[in-house]
Amino acid sequence: MEKKPTPYERVVCKNTSLYHYMKINLVFDSRNKSLSAEQFKQLIITGLKDLYGEVGAAFPFDVLTFNQTELSAILRVYHSSLVKLWSAITLIGSYESVSCAFRVTQVSPFLLALSGNSREMEVF
């Protein structure tokens, strides 16, 4: 009796979550720069407008948390707009003529996943 090869089965799971969450921080060349939550969001909106124009940058996103001392935030964005937001903040290079860069620390469709980072855990 001849053995038949096992059939190959491809399983694809699509993400059904409506939102994605991004943990980001802003790094300046000079350490003494400070921003408010409103200025932080406006900088992101300006980056979106510069890259995609008025219409392309019209999608909503929310700043859920903002840490003014570390210039870090957690953003909520629609799943369909994640790539646009990510590319726009990556290309922002200055704020008020001071060089800066956004760093994306974590991205997840689950907000709870951003509560911890295994790379920063301390083993006792």
For each residue, the residues with C-beta under 8 A, 3 or more apart:
1:
2:
3:
4:
5:
6:
7:
8:
9:
10:
11:
12:
13:
14:
15: 79 109
16:
17: 20 79 109 110
18: 78 79
19: 76 77 78 79 109
20: 17 76 77 78 79 82 107 108 109
21: 64 74 75 76 77 107 108 109 110 111 113 114
22: 74 75 77 82 85 86 104 106 107
23: 72 73 74 104 105 106 107 114
24: 72 73 74 75 89 102 103 104 105
25: 70 71 72 73 102 103 105
26: 35 40 43 71 72 95 100 101 102 103
27: 71 100 101 102 103
28: 31 33 71 95 98 99 100
29: 98 99 100
30: 33 98
31: 28
32:
33: 28 30 95 98 100
34: 68 71
35: 26 39 40 43 68 71 95
36: 39 40 68
37: 40 41 63 66 68 73
38: 41 42
39: 35 36 42 43
40: 26 35 36 37 43 44 63 66 71 73
41: 37 38 44 45 63
42: 38 39 45 46
43: 26 35 39 40 46 47 92 95
44: 40 41 47 48 61 75 85 88 89 92
45: 41 42 48 49 57
46: 42 43 49 50 92
47: 43 44 50 51 88 89 91 92
48: 44 45 51 52 56 57 84 85 88
49: 45 46 52 53 54 57
50: 46 47 88 91
51: 47 48 56 57 84 87 88 91
52: 48 49 55 56 57 84 88
53: 49 56 57
54: 49 57 58
55: 52 58
56: 48 51 52 53 84
57: 45 48 49 51 52 53 54 84 88
58: 54 55
59: 77 78 81 84 85
60: 78
61: 44 75 76 77 78 81 85
62: 75 76 77
63: 37 40 41 66 73 74 75
64: 21 73 74 75 76 111
65: 73 74
66: 37 40 63 72 73
67: 70 71 72 73
68: 34 35 36 37 71
69:
70: 25 67
71: 25 26 27 28 34 35 40 67 68
72: 23 24 25 26 66 67 105
73: 23 24 25 37 40 63 64 65 66 67
74: 21 22 23 24 63 64 65 111 114
75: 21 22 24 44 61 62 63 64 85
76: 19 20 21 61 62 64 111
77: 19 20 21 22 59 61 62 81 82 85
78: 18 19 20 59 60 61 81 82
79: 15 17 18 19 20 82 109
80:
81: 59 61 77 78 84 85
82: 20 22 77 78 79 85 86 107
83: 86 87
84: 48 51 52 56 57 59 81 87 88
85: 22 44 48 59 61 75 77 81 82 88 89
86: 22 82 83 89 90 104 107
87: 51 83 84 90 91
88: 44 47 48 50 51 52 57 84 85 91 92
89: 24 44 47 85 86 92 102 104
90: 86 87 102 104
91: 47 50 51 87 88
92: 43 44 46 47 88 89 95 100 101 102
93: 99 100 101
94: 97 98 99 100
95: 26 28 33 35 43 92 98 100
96:
97: 94
98: 28 29 30 33 94 95
99: 28 29 93 94
100: 26 27 28 29 33 92 93 94 95
101: 26 27 92 93
102: 24 25 26 27 89 90 92
103: 24 25 26 27
104: 22 23 24 86 89 90 107
105: 23 24 25 72 117
106: 22 23 113 114 117
107: 20 21 22 23 82 86 104
108: 20 21 111 113 114
109: 15 17 19 20 21 79
110: 17 21 113 114
111: 21 64 74 76 108 114 115
112: 115
113: 21 106 108 110
114: 21 23 74 106 108 110 111
115: 111 112
116: 120 121
117: 105 106 120 121
118: 121
119:
120: 116 117
121: 116 117 118
122:
123:
124:
